[in-house]
């Protein structure tokens, strides 16, 4: 059997140049040193670690298989865009997102709680079972047996009417293509960005639209490459009782539901 040629160095260098980034700029965005990036591009890193494979794959929105086995520099620009924007592998999480979990003595998955002071560590340790083992863990008998659940704290009033300071129980989303428009989710973002509880819509241009429940806050988009994990809302726990809705709030809710129904009807294929 012939040896498979590996194009990792060529592809990392090509994709960096395609984004018109210097090694210093890309290294900063990846959170690594320029020396380490140069080692990858020059082929001195013969066996990239799993963490590096995932990290680069998420940033460039390319499957690990493509980064290793395909010479992307020989492809047309349209083909490279197809691999990025239509990246079913990226959206579905195949060979990219690796979810670490912890289990109890009966081999049942725990629900980990990510307190505010653990947010910074979570971004670097989300795939590390040893880090997750340091988080508070609990179980709830009412949760569905299928799926992985995690609890995150919320800060601020952008998620009203959910009370400020609530803890959100969420279900892990591996395949982002299953997310319906405006699905409530905890979104884990890279860098110094906060964890956000937003209504999530996946756009066709490779971005994610994030809308607050509190309409006083403007919606905004982030590149999918900036998203680490997506956790779909399941329930929330709070010490506060939600305030009763005013007549105007109820009317706005009815109008919003009508708008959503109209959008859904327009999105359905016409019957023959």
Secondary structure, DSSP 8 states (H G I E B T S, - for coil): -------HHHHHHHHHHHTT--HHHHHHHHTS-HHHHHHHHHT--SS--HHHHHHHHHHHT--HHHHHH--GGGS-HHHHHHHHHT-HHHHHTTTT------B-TTS-B-EEEE-GGGHHHHHHHTT-HHHHTTSEEE--TTS-SSS-EEEEE--SSTTTTS-TT-EEEEEE-S-GGG--TTEEEEEEESTT---EEEEEEE-TTSEEEEE-SSTTS--EEEEGGGEEEEEEEEEEE-SS------HHHHHHHHHHHHHHHHHHHHHS----
